[in-house]
Amino acid sequence: MPVYLDCASTSPLDPRVRDEMLRYLDEDFGNAGSRTHERGRRARAAVERARDRVAAVVATSRSDVIFTSGATESNNLAILGLAGAAGARRHIVSTAIEHHAVLEPLAELERRGFEVTLVTPDQGGVVDVDAVAAAVRPDTLLVSVMHVNNETGAKQPIAEIAARLEGVPVYLHVDAAQSFAREIAALRHPAIDMISVSAHKINGPQGVGALILRRRAGTRPPLQPLMLGGGQERGLRPGTAPVSLIAGFGLAAELAMAEAEMRDGRCRAFRESLLAGLAPLNPVINGDPGRSVPYLVNLSFPGLDSETVIDAWGDLVAISNGAACTSQSYTCSHVLSAMRVPAWRSDGALRFSWCAASVEPDWRCLVMAVERYRDVGVAGTT
């Protein structure tokens, strides 16, 4: 199999997490809502233990953690759920580089009569704190800013934005799918009201995540559920809790915290090796290197479009040319467009993403494969 470097789409499952999940598939397989027998009580205890583990990452309490199917559902619940209690405050501030799981709910609210202001980033893919603050109006209900961009790895100044909004009567939501349990300090700011996360970005299972709802002056954001039919998850997310997935998520979060320094060091070393190994192809980084995470980089190679490179590397490495949910559409990235990236770089943009468990490919083979492919292409046109 090709070396896997697409961890921003999903990361490999940690074997320790798999073992934790198997316990709740094979042995303690009870329904967490069943209180009349031991298997149900054990399942319930597993869910609450996982809730503690997830809450610890952002220094909050277990009661603030609402389990969902992942960050996409969490984003929808945060945005659409809050809109149901909007009243006369029908303006929302976000950014032009958000994931579609934020942009599409915002578009839905526009169809319902809300007004949305999208702040554009600089050419490095970072939004300005002053621009976000200036967009807030007396009728603003919500500010929603992602933490780490899923295409470029650029970190947004969410702690600074949170500090600027303290005392302002708006809610702050952060899509932290690409940063949870990795870029830890910023997400602990008490002025962040809602945080969306997914387990499968931190070597946990697919299909589970959380919306973290912090209390402000003793009350949480007044969300309304998007689904009805049960009282689970404080009435905001009805349905039988997937105990094995939740237990796996909890352990993945705990391991990510315990091993944060080691994982960060490995990812930084991997980034240095990647950039040095691909240097013969003269890569251009799309995104501010000084504001980027150590586990994701977006590169363009002069004279090469992304499909050519992906084809040349098909048997060697697994990467993407954008977010996993849009990578098959071959349309121009809305993130790179908002950054005003030149067309040749946008057409050639490739996303490399890895984790502490990733192994390095043979960079020389990758360079040779592209050069060979380019030589064949040139020869074929003469």
NURO-780307 format. One line per field, with one value per residue: residue number from 1; chain; x, y, z of N, C-alpha, C, O in turn. Coordinates in steps of 0.1 Angstrom, whole numbers. Layout:
BEGIN
i = c(NUM ...)
ch = c(A ...)
npx = c(X ...)
npy = c(Y ...)
npz = c(Z ...)
capx = c(X ...)
capy = c(Y ...)
capz = c(Z ...)
cpx = c(X ...)
cpy = c(Y ...)
cpz = c(Z ...)
opx = c(X ...)
opy = c(Y ...)
opz = c(Z ...)
***
This chain:
BEGIN
i = c(1 2 3 4 5 6 7 8 9 10 11 12 13 14 15 16 17 18 19 20 21 22 23 24 25 26 27 28 29 30 31 32 33 34 35 36 37 38 39 40 41 42 43 44 45 46 47 48 49 50 51 52 53 54 55 56 57 58 59 60 61 62 63 64 65 66 67 68 69 70 71 72 73 74 75 76 77 78 79 80 81 82 83 84 85 86 87 88 89 90 91 92 93 94 95 96 97 98 99 100 101 102 103 104 105 106 107 108 109 110 111 112 113 114 115 116 117 118 119 120 121 122 123 124 125 126 127 128 129 130 131 132 133 134 135 136 137 138 139 140 141 142 143 144 145 146 147 148 149 150 151 152 153 154 155 156 157 158 159 160 161 162 163 164 165 166 167 168 169 170 171 172 173 174 175 176 177 178 179 180 181 182 183 184 185 186 187 188 189 190 191 192 193 194 195 196 197 198 199 200 201 202 203 204 205 206 207 208 209 210 211 212 213 214 215 216 217 218 219 220 221 222 223 224 225 226 227 228 229 230 231 232 233 234 235 236 237 238 239 240 241 242 243 244 245 246 247 248 249 250 251 252 253 254 255 256 257 258 259 260 261 262 263 264 265 266 267 268 269 270 271 272 273 274 275 276 277 278 279 280 281 282 283 284 285 286 287 288 289 290 291 292 293 294 295 296 297 298 299 300 301 302 303 304 305 306 307 308 309 310 311 312 313 314 315 316 317 318 319 320 321 322 323 324 325 326 327 328 329 330 331 332 333 334 335 336 337 338 339 340 341 342 343 344 345 346 347 348 349 350 351 352 353 354 355 356 357 358 359 360 361 362 363 364 365 366 367 368 369 370 371 372 373 374 375 376 377 378 379 380 381 382)
ch = c(A A A A A A A A A A A A A A A A A A A A A A A A A A A A A A A A A A A A A A A A A A A A A A A A A A A A A A A A A A A A A A A A A A A A A A A A A A A A A A A A A A A A A A A A A A A A A A A A A A A A A A A A A A A A A A A A A A A A A A A A A A A A A A A A A A A A A A A A A A A A A A A A A A A A A A A A A A A A A A A A A A A A A A A A A A A A A A A A A A A A A A A A A A A A A A A A A A A A A A A A A A A A A A A A A A A A A A A A A A A A A A A A A A A A A A A A A A A A A A A A A A A A A A A A A A A A A A A A A A A A A A A A A A A A A A A A A A A A A A A A A A A A A A A A A A A A A A A A A A A A A A A A A A A A A A A A A A A A A A A A A A A A A A A A A A A A A A A A A A A A A A A A A A A A A A A A A A A A A A A A A A A A A A A A A A A A A A A A A A A A A A)
npx = c(8 4 24 8 -3 -24 -37 -52 -77 -85 -72 -49 -62 -54 -38 -42 -65 -83 -83 -96 -121 -130 -136 -161 -176 -175 -177 -187 -213 -236 -265 -261 -282 -296 -305 -310 -295 -263 -246 -256 -251 -223 -218 -228 -210 -187 -192 -194 -168 -154 -164 -153 -126 -125 -134 -113 -93 -99 -101 -126 -158 -173 -201 -203 -198 -212 -219 -216 -219 -196 -175 -188 -216 -216 -209 -232 -252 -243 -246 -271 -287 -284 -295 -322 -329 -326 -340 -343 -317 -300 -277 -246 -211 -184 -158 -142 -129 -138 -147 -169 -188 -195 -199 -221 -243 -245 -252 -277 -290 -290 -308 -330 -333 -313 -284 -251 -217 -187 -154 -124 -92 -57 -30 -16 -34 -46 -69 -76 -76 -87 -103 -123 -134 -144 -164 -185 -218 -245 -266 -255 -254 -237 -203 -182 -154 -129 -103 -78 -70 -83 -72 -48 -35 -31 -31 -57 -62 -76 -76 -70 -91 -112 -105 -109 -136 -146 -170 -186 -219 -221 -221 -193 -181 -160 -146 -129 -118 -94 -75 -80 -69 -43 -34 -34 -36 -50 -76 -86 -95 -117 -137 -146 -174 -185 -173 -163 -155 -138 -132 -117 -96 -76 -64 -85 -117 -137 -168 -177 -178 -178 -197 -187 -199 -196 -203 -215 -216 -230 -248 -254 -250 -281 -291 -312 -325 -316 -327 -353 -367 -357 -340 -313 -279 -283 -307 -301 -291 -305 -308 -294 -265 -233 -215 -190 -176 -176 -161 -137 -130 -127 -104 -86 -84 -73 -48 -37 -33 -16 7 14 37 57 44 42 69 77 61 70 96 91 79 101 117 101 99 126 132 116 126 140 120 112 92 64 50 17 2 9 40 49 26 16 5 24 18 6 8 4 13 26 39 60 50 35 4 -20 -33 -16 7 -4 -12 13 24 8 13 29 25 -2 -20 -38 -57 -70 -97 -111 -138 -143 -124 -128 -141 -126 -127 -119 -102 -120 -108 -81 -87 -99 -76 -63 -45 -23 -34 -19 -7 -29 -41 -22 -21 -14 -22 -5 -5 0 8 20 25 31 50 79 79 100 117 133 124 99 105 119 98 80 97 102 77 71 90 82 58 65 80 59 46 61)
npy = c(-12 23 48 64 96 113 123 144 140 115 98 70 43 41 13 8 22 7 -17 -9 -2 -27 -40 -30 -38 -66 -75 -57 -48 -33 -11 23 36 18 11 -9 -32 -48 -47 -25 -5 -6 2 28 39 38 57 81 82 86 111 126 124 137 163 171 178 204 217 218 209 176 177 195 184 172 143 135 126 135 162 176 172 184 211 218 215 235 259 259 251 271 292 288 300 327 351 386 389 384 382 369 363 350 332 333 310 287 253 233 223 243 265 257 253 280 292 280 294 319 316 315 341 352 373 371 377 372 371 378 361 369 368 347 330 336 350 384 396 421 426 407 414 439 433 426 434 452 435 410 376 353 344 325 308 288 268 255 255 232 228 242 242 265 283 299 330 323 325 351 363 355 368 394 395 391 401 411 408 382 349 326 303 276 257 229 207 200 206 198 185 187 213 228 249 273 265 264 288 307 322 310 296 274 243 223 190 160 125 109 124 123 98 82 65 66 83 94 122 154 181 207 226 254 269 302 326 308 296 278 281 287 262 246 213 195 171 149 128 115 117 118 130 155 162 172 156 131 95 62 58 53 32 19 35 60 53 47 72 87 75 80 108 111 99 115 138 130 123 145 162 145 136 161 167 146 151 176 170 153 171 187 169 162 186 190 167 170 192 193 196 222 233 253 268 269 291 306 299 305 305 280 246 217 194 194 204 225 223 235 227 242 243 220 204 194 169 156 151 135 113 105 97 76 49 52 71 83 110 142 165 185 192 162 158 172 166 151 166 183 211 245 254 269 280 286 304 324 333 345 331 326 313 291 280 273 254 234 226 206 186 175 155 143 121 113 86 82 69 77 82 72 98 105 87 97 122 114 100 121 136 118 114 140 142 123 133 157 147 134 155 164)
npz = c(0 -6 11 38 39 46 69 77 67 77 105 113 133 167 181 209 213 198 212 235 225 216 239 246 226 226 253 275 264 267 267 273 284 299 330 347 349 351 328 314 333 333 307 308 327 312 291 306 317 294 287 307 300 275 282 298 280 271 295 310 324 327 322 302 278 248 231 197 162 150 140 119 124 149 143 128 148 166 151 136 157 176 162 164 187 183 182 177 170 143 128 117 122 104 87 54 49 61 69 48 64 81 64 48 66 74 50 47 68 58 38 54 62 78 81 70 76 61 69 52 47 52 27 37 47 72 94 104 136 143 121 124 149 142 125 140 151 168 165 162 166 167 164 144 141 126 141 132 98 75 50 46 70 85 115 132 150 175 203 207 194 211 234 226 223 248 272 252 240 224 210 208 185 178 153 158 146 134 153 179 210 201 194 221 242 233 229 255 263 283 271 248 236 223 210 183 177 164 167 150 139 157 160 168 166 136 131 155 177 193 207 225 251 268 299 305 329 343 326 296 260 244 229 205 198 169 161 172 198 220 252 255 259 272 260 236 216 205 208 209 227 211 225 223 204 217 240 228 217 240 252 231 232 258 255 235 249 270 255 241 239 229 205 191 187 170 148 140 132 111 93 87 74 52 37 31 17 -6 -17 -42 -61 -59 -41 -33 -5 5 25 56 68 93 109 110 116 128 115 90 57 28 -5 -36 -68 -91 -124 -124 -122 -97 -102 -119 -103 -83 -98 -107 -83 -75 -67 -46 -25 -4 -7 -7 -28 -15 8 22 17 -6 -24 -47 -65 -80 -82 -79 -49 -23 -2 -9 -29 -14 -2 -22 -38 -66 -98 -109 -86 -71 -88 -87 -60 -32 -5 23 51 84 112 145 143 117 89 70 35 7 -1 -23 -43 -47 -58 -81 -95 -101 -118 -138 -148 -157 -177 -195 -202 -215 -236 -249 -261 -281)
capx = c(0 12 25 -4 -1 -37 -43 -62 -90 -87 -59 -50 -67 -44 -42 -47 -79 -90 -85 -106 -134 -134 -142 -175 -183 -176 -180 -196 -220 -249 -270 -258 -294 -302 -300 -316 -286 -248 -240 -260 -244 -209 -218 -230 -198 -177 -196 -191 -154 -150 -168 -143 -114 -127 -135 -100 -85 -102 -102 -140 -164 -180 -214 -202 -195 -223 -214 -222 -213 -184 -175 -198 -228 -214 -210 -246 -259 -240 -250 -285 -293 -284 -304 -336 -331 -319 -349 -340 -303 -300 -265 -235 -198 -176 -147 -143 -120 -143 -151 -182 -197 -199 -204 -234 -253 -246 -260 -291 -295 -292 -321 -340 -334 -302 -273 -238 -205 -175 -142 -114 -79 -46 -25 -11 -45 -49 -78 -72 -85 -94 -114 -134 -141 -150 -176 -196 -227 -254 -276 -248 -257 -227 -190 -178 -140 -122 -90 -67 -76 -81 -65 -35 -28 -29 -38 -64 -59 -89 -75 -70 -105 -120 -102 -115 -151 -151 -179 -195 -230 -222 -215 -182 -180 -148 -145 -115 -116 -80 -66 -84 -59 -30 -31 -43 -38 -60 -90 -90 -99 -130 -147 -150 -186 -188 -161 -167 -144 -140 -123 -109 -84 -65 -62 -96 -126 -146 -182 -180 -172 -185 -198 -184 -207 -192 -212 -211 -224 -238 -257 -248 -257 -295 -293 -324 -320 -319 -334 -362 -370 -350 -335 -299 -270 -290 -318 -296 -286 -312 -304 -286 -250 -225 -206 -176 -170 -174 -150 -125 -128 -122 -90 -78 -82 -64 -35 -32 -29 -4 18 14 50 63 38 45 83 78 55 79 108 86 77 114 122 93 103 140 131 109 132 144 108 110 78 59 40 4 -1 19 47 50 14 10 7 35 13 -1 13 -1 24 24 52 60 49 28 -9 -21 -37 -4 15 -11 -11 27 27 -3 17 40 20 -16 -22 -51 -56 -79 -105 -116 -152 -144 -113 -132 -148 -116 -130 -109 -104 -125 -98 -70 -93 -100 -62 -58 -34 -23 -41 -10 -5 -42 -43 -12 -20 -15 -22 2 -9 6 6 32 27 33 63 83 82 114 115 140 115 88 110 122 86 75 106 100 63 72 98 74 47 72 83 47 41 70)
capy = c(0 36 54 72 110 120 122 155 134 106 92 56 40 36 -1 9 26 -4 -27 -3 -3 -41 -44 -26 -45 -80 -79 -47 -43 -29 2 32 41 7 13 -20 -44 -45 -43 -11 4 -5 11 42 44 41 70 92 83 92 125 133 125 147 175 175 184 218 222 220 198 165 181 204 176 165 135 136 117 141 177 181 173 194 224 220 217 248 270 258 250 284 301 287 309 340 363 396 389 376 384 360 366 338 335 327 298 277 240 234 219 255 274 253 257 294 294 277 305 331 314 318 355 357 380 365 384 363 378 372 360 375 358 335 322 339 361 394 398 434 425 399 422 451 428 424 445 451 424 398 364 343 345 312 308 276 270 252 253 218 227 248 241 278 285 312 335 322 330 366 367 352 379 407 393 390 412 414 398 373 336 323 289 272 243 225 193 198 211 193 177 189 227 227 261 282 260 265 301 306 329 302 290 261 237 211 181 147 116 103 132 121 83 76 59 74 82 100 135 161 196 212 238 260 278 316 331 297 291 274 286 281 255 237 201 193 158 147 114 109 127 116 141 167 164 179 147 119 83 53 62 43 31 15 46 70 49 49 86 92 71 87 121 110 95 126 148 125 122 157 167 135 137 173 166 137 158 187 163 148 182 191 159 163 198 188 156 174 205 194 200 236 234 266 266 277 293 312 288 309 303 267 235 209 181 196 214 226 226 235 225 249 236 207 205 184 156 150 146 124 102 100 91 67 36 55 78 87 124 147 179 194 185 149 159 179 163 144 175 190 225 254 255 282 285 292 315 335 337 351 324 325 301 279 274 266 242 224 225 193 186 165 156 131 121 108 73 81 66 85 75 75 111 104 80 107 132 108 97 133 140 109 117 152 140 115 143 166 139 131 166 168)
capz = c(0 -6 24 40 43 45 82 79 63 89 110 116 146 176 186 222 212 192 223 244 218 215 252 246 215 229 267 281 252 271 263 283 290 306 344 356 350 352 315 311 342 329 295 312 333 301 285 315 318 281 288 316 292 264 289 303 270 271 309 313 331 319 318 290 266 241 221 184 152 146 139 110 132 160 136 125 160 171 143 134 170 182 154 168 198 179 184 168 166 131 121 121 116 102 77 40 48 69 63 43 75 86 54 43 76 73 38 51 76 49 32 64 65 85 74 73 71 60 69 43 54 44 17 44 52 85 95 113 148 142 111 130 159 135 118 150 152 179 162 159 175 167 157 142 134 128 147 122 85 71 38 47 83 91 128 133 163 183 217 207 191 223 244 221 224 262 275 241 240 212 213 200 182 171 146 162 141 131 164 193 216 195 197 233 250 228 231 269 267 288 263 237 241 217 203 176 175 159 172 140 136 167 161 174 156 128 135 169 180 204 208 239 254 281 306 308 340 348 316 283 248 244 216 203 191 154 160 183 200 232 261 256 257 276 251 223 206 209 201 217 226 205 236 219 197 227 248 220 216 253 254 221 238 269 250 228 259 277 246 233 236 220 191 185 182 158 136 135 125 98 84 82 64 40 30 26 7 -18 -22 -56 -69 -57 -36 -27 6 4 39 64 76 107 116 106 125 123 110 78 48 15 -14 -51 -75 -103 -137 -122 -116 -86 -107 -125 -92 -76 -107 -107 -70 -71 -60 -36 -13 -4 -3 -13 -33 -8 19 17 13 -19 -33 -60 -74 -89 -83 -72 -35 -18 8 -17 -36 -4 1 -34 -44 -80 -104 -110 -73 -67 -96 -83 -46 -27 10 30 65 90 126 152 139 102 84 59 22 2 -8 -36 -52 -51 -67 -94 -101 -108 -129 -149 -154 -164 -189 -204 -207 -224 -248 -256 -268 -292)
cpx = c(9 13 14 -1 -13 -44 -52 -76 -94 -74 -60 -54 -56 -48 -47 -62 -88 -93 -96 -120 -139 -141 -157 -183 -185 -181 -191 -204 -233 -252 -268 -271 -301 -296 -304 -307 -272 -242 -244 -253 -229 -208 -219 -217 -187 -180 -191 -176 -148 -153 -158 -130 -114 -127 -122 -91 -87 -105 -116 -145 -171 -193 -215 -201 -208 -217 -222 -215 -200 -185 -185 -212 -227 -215 -225 -254 -256 -246 -265 -293 -294 -294 -318 -339 -326 -327 -346 -326 -301 -288 -254 -222 -190 -165 -149 -136 -125 -146 -165 -193 -201 -205 -218 -245 -255 -254 -275 -297 -298 -306 -333 -341 -323 -292 -260 -227 -194 -162 -131 -101 -69 -40 -18 -22 -50 -58 -73 -82 -93 -106 -126 -142 -149 -163 -188 -204 -236 -263 -268 -251 -245 -215 -185 -165 -134 -108 -78 -74 -73 -74 -51 -28 -26 -37 -44 -62 -72 -88 -76 -84 -114 -117 -109 -130 -156 -159 -188 -206 -231 -216 -203 -181 -167 -149 -130 -112 -102 -70 -69 -73 -45 -25 -39 -46 -49 -74 -95 -94 -114 -141 -151 -162 -189 -176 -166 -154 -148 -129 -113 -97 -73 -63 -73 -105 -133 -160 -186 -172 -179 -187 -197 -191 -203 -203 -207 -221 -234 -248 -250 -256 -270 -298 -307 -319 -324 -327 -342 -363 -363 -344 -320 -291 -277 -301 -314 -293 -293 -307 -295 -271 -242 -213 -191 -169 -167 -162 -137 -121 -122 -107 -81 -74 -72 -50 -29 -26 -16 8 20 28 58 57 41 60 84 72 64 91 103 84 91 119 114 98 117 140 125 115 136 132 105 96 76 48 28 -1 11 27 49 38 7 13 18 31 5 6 7 9 19 38 51 59 41 15 -10 -24 -25 5 9 -11 3 31 17 1 26 34 6 -17 -35 -48 -66 -86 -110 -130 -154 -133 -116 -139 -139 -120 -120 -112 -109 -116 -87 -75 -94 -86 -56 -45 -35 -29 -32 -8 -18 -44 -33 -12 -22 -14 -15 -1 -5 3 19 35 30 48 66 84 96 112 121 131 104 93 113 109 80 84 104 87 64 80 90 63 53 75 71 41 50 68)
cpy = c(13 41 64 85 118 120 133 150 124 100 78 54 35 22 -1 13 15 -14 -22 -4 -18 -46 -41 -31 -60 -83 -69 -40 -37 -15 11 38 30 8 1 -33 -39 -40 -29 -1 5 4 25 47 47 54 81 93 89 107 133 135 136 161 180 182 200 224 226 209 188 169 190 196 169 156 135 125 122 156 183 182 184 208 227 223 231 259 270 257 263 294 300 295 323 352 373 397 379 379 375 364 353 342 328 314 286 264 241 230 231 264 270 255 272 298 291 288 317 329 316 332 361 365 374 373 374 372 371 371 369 364 346 326 324 351 371 396 410 433 417 407 434 446 426 436 443 439 411 388 356 347 330 312 295 278 267 248 239 217 232 246 254 279 299 317 335 327 345 371 365 364 392 406 392 403 416 403 390 360 333 307 287 258 239 211 190 202 204 183 177 204 231 240 270 278 260 279 301 313 322 294 276 256 225 203 167 138 111 111 129 106 76 70 70 73 88 113 141 176 199 225 243 269 292 322 320 291 288 281 279 274 247 225 201 180 156 132 107 120 126 129 154 171 170 169 133 107 75 57 50 41 28 27 57 66 50 63 91 88 78 101 121 108 107 137 143 125 134 162 158 136 150 173 157 144 169 181 158 159 187 182 160 175 197 178 161 187 205 197 215 239 249 263 275 279 298 302 292 307 290 256 226 196 182 207 213 231 227 234 232 240 223 210 193 170 149 144 135 112 96 93 80 55 39 62 82 101 129 161 188 186 172 149 166 175 157 153 183 205 233 255 269 288 292 304 327 341 344 344 323 312 289 272 267 253 230 221 210 194 173 166 142 132 115 94 71 77 74 76 78 87 111 97 89 117 126 104 109 137 131 111 129 150 133 125 152 159 136 143 171 160)
cpz = c(0 8 26 46 41 58 85 75 74 92 113 131 155 181 200 223 207 203 232 238 218 228 252 234 219 243 273 270 255 266 275 290 298 321 353 356 348 339 311 320 338 316 299 319 322 294 294 317 305 282 296 308 282 271 294 293 270 284 312 321 322 314 306 277 261 230 208 175 147 144 130 117 143 154 133 137 166 164 141 148 177 175 158 180 196 183 173 164 155 122 126 114 115 92 64 39 57 61 58 53 83 76 49 53 76 61 40 59 68 42 41 68 74 76 79 67 72 59 61 50 46 35 24 49 66 86 105 124 148 132 116 140 152 128 127 151 164 177 159 170 177 159 156 134 137 134 137 109 80 58 38 60 91 104 128 148 172 197 217 203 203 233 239 223 239 266 264 241 228 217 203 198 175 166 149 157 139 142 177 197 210 197 210 240 246 231 246 273 271 280 251 242 236 209 197 174 170 164 162 135 146 170 169 163 148 134 149 170 192 201 222 241 268 286 308 318 344 338 303 272 247 231 216 195 177 152 173 185 211 240 263 253 260 267 238 212 209 202 211 216 221 215 232 212 207 236 241 219 229 255 244 226 249 265 243 238 266 268 238 229 226 206 184 179 170 146 131 127 111 88 78 71 51 31 24 15 -6 -24 -36 -66 -67 -52 -31 -17 5 19 46 72 90 116 114 116 120 117 97 70 34 5 -28 -56 -88 -115 -136 -116 -106 -92 -113 -114 -86 -85 -107 -94 -66 -63 -48 -23 -15 2 -9 -20 -27 3 13 11 -1 -28 -46 -69 -83 -91 -75 -57 -31 -8 1 -25 -27 -1 -11 -39 -59 -86 -105 -97 -69 -75 -92 -68 -41 -12 15 45 71 105 132 147 124 100 72 46 18 -7 -22 -47 -56 -61 -81 -102 -108 -119 -141 -156 -162 -177 -200 -211 -217 -237 -256 -264 -279 -304)
opx = c(20 4 11 5 -12 -57 -60 -86 -105 -65 -71 -51 -49 -59 -55 -70 -99 -104 -104 -130 -151 -150 -165 -195 -195 -188 -202 -203 -242 -244 -272 -270 -312 -285 -301 -310 -269 -234 -236 -249 -223 -198 -212 -213 -179 -170 -186 -170 -139 -145 -154 -124 -104 -121 -119 -83 -77 -110 -119 -138 -175 -198 -225 -201 -214 -211 -235 -207 -193 -196 -190 -218 -237 -221 -229 -263 -265 -252 -272 -304 -304 -300 -326 -351 -323 -322 -346 -322 -299 -289 -252 -222 -190 -162 -157 -136 -118 -147 -173 -204 -211 -216 -226 -256 -267 -263 -283 -309 -308 -313 -344 -349 -323 -292 -258 -227 -191 -160 -130 -98 -72 -46 -15 -19 -56 -56 -66 -94 -105 -116 -137 -154 -160 -172 -199 -199 -236 -268 -275 -250 -242 -216 -183 -164 -133 -103 -70 -83 -61 -70 -42 -15 -20 -49 -37 -61 -77 -98 -82 -89 -122 -127 -114 -137 -168 -154 -197 -203 -242 -209 -204 -180 -163 -152 -121 -105 -97 -58 -60 -69 -36 -14 -51 -58 -57 -82 -107 -98 -122 -153 -159 -161 -194 -170 -171 -144 -160 -118 -101 -89 -61 -62 -70 -102 -136 -164 -197 -160 -186 -179 -205 -188 -207 -211 -195 -233 -246 -254 -240 -267 -271 -306 -312 -311 -334 -334 -338 -362 -363 -342 -314 -296 -277 -305 -323 -292 -286 -301 -289 -266 -244 -202 -182 -157 -156 -153 -127 -109 -112 -99 -70 -63 -63 -40 -17 -16 -6 19 27 30 64 65 44 62 91 77 64 95 110 88 92 125 120 100 120 147 130 110 135 135 95 89 85 39 30 -6 22 21 50 38 -5 23 21 40 -1 10 4 15 10 48 43 67 40 13 -3 -19 -24 10 15 -9 5 39 17 -6 31 39 1 -14 -42 -37 -70 -82 -114 -134 -164 -133 -108 -143 -144 -116 -113 -124 -103 -115 -83 -68 -91 -85 -45 -36 -45 -28 -36 -6 -18 -49 -36 -3 -32 -6 -19 0 -6 -2 28 46 33 57 57 89 104 107 116 131 100 86 110 109 75 78 104 86 58 76 91 60 47 72 71 33 46 75)
opy = c(12 38 73 86 129 118 132 155 124 97 73 61 25 20 -10 8 13 -20 -29 -8 -20 -54 -49 -28 -66 -93 -74 -28 -35 -8 8 43 33 5 1 -42 -28 -31 -21 9 16 11 34 59 56 61 91 104 97 115 144 145 143 170 192 190 207 235 237 199 191 165 192 203 161 162 135 118 116 161 194 193 191 217 239 232 237 268 280 263 266 302 309 298 331 362 370 405 367 378 373 368 345 354 319 308 277 264 249 233 231 270 278 260 277 307 298 291 324 338 318 336 372 362 374 377 369 379 359 380 374 353 336 316 315 361 367 396 410 439 420 407 437 454 425 447 432 433 401 390 352 353 324 316 290 289 276 240 235 206 226 247 254 276 309 309 345 332 351 381 374 368 399 417 392 414 424 392 390 359 337 300 295 248 244 204 179 201 205 174 169 206 236 243 274 286 258 281 296 311 327 286 268 264 216 208 163 142 108 106 133 102 66 71 81 63 86 114 134 182 195 235 238 275 294 322 323 281 294 286 267 278 243 226 207 179 161 124 95 132 132 138 164 183 173 173 124 108 80 58 39 47 35 30 63 75 55 67 99 96 82 106 130 114 110 143 150 126 133 165 162 136 149 177 161 143 171 186 159 158 189 186 158 173 201 179 156 193 215 201 219 247 255 256 287 270 296 296 283 308 288 257 226 188 173 217 202 242 219 239 229 231 216 217 183 160 136 133 125 101 84 83 76 51 30 58 85 103 122 167 198 176 171 142 165 180 156 149 188 210 227 257 279 300 303 314 338 352 350 351 322 302 278 260 256 243 219 214 204 201 162 177 132 141 111 90 60 81 78 65 85 87 118 102 89 120 132 106 108 141 136 111 130 156 136 124 155 164 136 141 180 162)
opz = c(6 17 18 57 35 59 95 80 78 84 116 140 151 185 204 231 212 204 237 245 220 228 257 233 216 245 275 268 246 261 286 301 304 323 365 363 345 338 306 315 339 314 293 316 324 291 289 318 306 277 293 308 280 266 293 297 267 285 317 324 310 303 300 266 268 221 209 179 140 147 132 116 145 160 136 137 171 170 144 149 184 181 157 183 205 187 161 155 157 110 138 102 125 90 63 28 59 49 63 52 91 78 46 49 77 61 35 57 71 40 37 77 77 64 91 56 82 49 62 59 35 34 17 56 72 79 115 122 151 135 114 140 157 126 123 152 171 187 155 182 189 149 166 123 148 134 135 108 81 55 32 60 101 104 126 157 176 202 226 208 206 239 248 225 241 264 267 242 221 226 191 208 166 173 143 164 141 140 186 190 213 201 208 243 254 233 248 284 264 282 243 251 243 202 203 169 170 166 165 127 143 182 175 151 153 139 153 166 199 193 231 234 278 279 311 315 347 341 299 274 248 222 227 186 173 141 184 176 213 236 272 247 252 267 230 201 215 191 220 204 225 214 237 214 207 239 247 220 229 259 247 225 250 270 244 236 268 273 227 217 217 196 172 168 161 135 118 117 102 76 66 61 40 19 13 5 -17 -33 -43 -77 -73 -58 -25 -20 4 25 42 81 99 128 115 124 108 113 93 75 30 7 -32 -51 -96 -117 -146 -106 -107 -86 -112 -115 -83 -80 -106 -94 -54 -55 -42 -12 -26 13 -16 -17 -34 7 1 2 -7 -40 -55 -80 -94 -101 -67 -54 -34 -7 4 -26 -30 3 -10 -44 -64 -79 -102 -97 -63 -70 -94 -64 -46 -6 12 50 65 110 125 148 120 107 64 47 25 -18 -31 -58 -68 -71 -91 -114 -119 -130 -152 -168 -173 -188 -211 -223 -227 -248 -268 -273 -287 -314)
***
